[in-house]
């Protein structure tokens, strides 16, 4: 169980970092309105990836 949660958290964390980095590389002027959404989405994804092992595994250990 813990290994699966770790892999999911790692994938979310790396994906969130990649999404935040990719948002700075968008140069097409037609997609400028989407850039802040990409960055915030990456930030939320990275936050969720940190939240999962800190809180969810703590709850699983109590049960």
Beta strands, then each sheet from edge to edge (+ up, - down):
end
